[in-house]
């Protein structure tokens, strides 16, 4: 009997030690994150154990703003973050030690939302209108602003996030709002009309970026992270409205389930960076004075060349 106990104890110890060794072998990565369905591949890879499969222990630390994400990475209290590429370009152009490592999704899901009886029907109708949006450096605002300029239209932008933008539209304080998913779906479910979705089909959207020193010191970890994201992307893209995918989106973003079911199939995830599209965005940032010179592709991590760009 004593021998049986010793054998069982030995087996149990081996399992515990084996798990401990496995945990120690995982590369830890800290991601600063502002929750949104646009970061769904991060959440799916975490919840489905895909990061661990690729040798990574990814810790997601929720913060309240893109600026907070950026600052945590710059100060090395986080390693990377998901964000709008133009905001990242602004940071890099002003000296932040950050590099792009991958795309998150494309196209941009942002659209112009207007009341059903709005007199805005074409891009030219935007001329002189007051529009709510995330700011002049937002990639969605840039795309729509460029489209409007081509037909000689200029609109007045009022900076506001998605929730306040919908409230301003409901109060009649703005003629339209530029919002992305899930706020576009929330507005549609409230009866507002969507414009210019087709015109945005060639745009790019969120990117993954890391502190330059982390990439340089841990290139294989970043490569493994991209491989994990590719696997998560395949799951989401195959059925973005699958019950488990929707449940993960609700859990991490606290977005109403009906809004996710309404528009989650508009999110098309990929890790491939489009150098030319990002050059165009950077060129516009130079034009409006946010950065002094075009920083693409030098802002793309060289370790990821041939992998994501």
PyMOL commands that set and color helices and strands:
alter all, ss='L'
color gray80, all
select helices_A, chain A and resi 2-25+37-47+50-53+66-74+85-93+123-126+139-150+162-170+183-189+198-200+212-217+219-238+243-253+257-266+275-287+302-304
alter helices_A, ss='H'
color red, helices_A
select strands_A, chain A and resi 27-33+56-62+80-83+98-103+111-114+130-133+156-159+176-179+193-195+207-211
alter strands_A, ss='S'
color yellow, strands_A
deselect
rebuild
show_as cartoon
